[in-house]
């Protein structure tokens, strides 16, 4: 890690330290803001003592980050075209980074203080979209071209659908438990259990299920939200010190050759199918890239020619200058963008689409990565953050969503549903909100149990859910515009 500061100007080095501190602060806040939801039911039902629960949750979050992939991380990174950060001036790039981080931190702290289970995922995504749209507005390009619109739509659909699924599945699971285990003590609340049996803990197997599902949520939270932190930290590093992080400097010769061969095979595919792609790819184009950051599919052939030439005989990226590495990444991003669009054309068969998808994966072999120190730093920040600040959210989830306190079976149904949904999302590379999945699952069990919902709490949660995206966009975009004018 220390070598990331070598060769940097003093001012850039200080800015990098501050930016890294902001990211880790965001992830720390994410820990006690979101993971309180993971331990809310297990604490409220007295299945585990609070301090033991948060420590165990923190450890599971830590390993969730360490053992997960990078699919969600780069879903976040690709919200903004990375070329945008590579083409703005260094001062403006720093302002962009600090604006989106400050907006995310401010909103997360505010909703946590009010005890509202608001979504850190919505906050982060809104902040990224805000600076992207603001930058587009300031540079006189179409607003939606300042962000990766399709990726934003995919992520927002994931964030919208997952709470609905959580509500329905958790409610259905509770109904099954009530049907097949109707006489079980698992359907008591903690207060009812104490009054009936004089015991303060759930029945043994119910308690085991509550503990395991809570730890499952914590691990899944680490694998999903931890990846968001990794993506955010990589966005910072690529934006501030692109020469060191635009490509994986530890890439092996084999990985670089995979990238080289993928570009060559794509070029051959386009040549073979020129009769189908003439309207899309200009076989006679000369300039590999347009002057602006926007990729143009017409320049695909010269772009692939340049990339193949640059990577021929390259055994490690140290052989390229910082400027050449930045150029290589831009070429890779543009080739990937074209391949993605070509794969969606009606004339492309399913076999060809599968081939293009494999080539795209090889293209990104040396760009979609994260150094080990980045993963460990995010894991530690998230894990430590988990261990504080849980009380406000626990009370909201346990007692203020339904008109009646949560039963053990409701806690089990909600936690099992949330752990499964978040885990599946992490495996498929889609970011979801732990907060919204769990709170909607709890609401689903309250409805299924006919406990009713506390309208004021539900209104507050929905209000936070509706406001988070536009407010974080406005905060980050507004701060970016104001600071950009100030540094001019």
Secondary structure, DSSP 4 states (H G I P E B T S, - for coil): -GGGGTT--HHHHHHHHHHHHHHHHHHHHHHHHHHHHHHHHHHHTTSS-HHHHHHHHHHHHHHHHHHS-SHHHHHHHTTS-HHHHHHS-HHHHHHHHHHHHHHHHHHHHHHHHTT----HHHHHHHHHHHHHHHHHHHTTS-GGGGS-HHHHHHHHHHHHHHHHHHHHHHHHHHHHHHHHSTT-GGGSBHHHHHHHHS-SS--HHHHHHHHHHHHHHHHHHHHHHHHHHHHHHHHHHHHH-HHHHSS-TT--HHHHHHHHHHHHHHHHHHHHTHHHHTTTS-TT---SS-SSS---GGGHHHHHHHHHHHHTT-SSGGGS-HHHHHHHHHHHHHHHHHHHHHHTSTTS-HHHHHHHHHHHHHHGGGTS---HHHHHHHHHHHHHHHTSS-HHHHHHHHHSSBSSPPBHHHHHHHHHHHHHHHHHHHHHT----HHHHHHHHHHHHHHHTT--B-HHHHHHHHHHHHHHHHHHHHHHHHHHHHHHHHH-
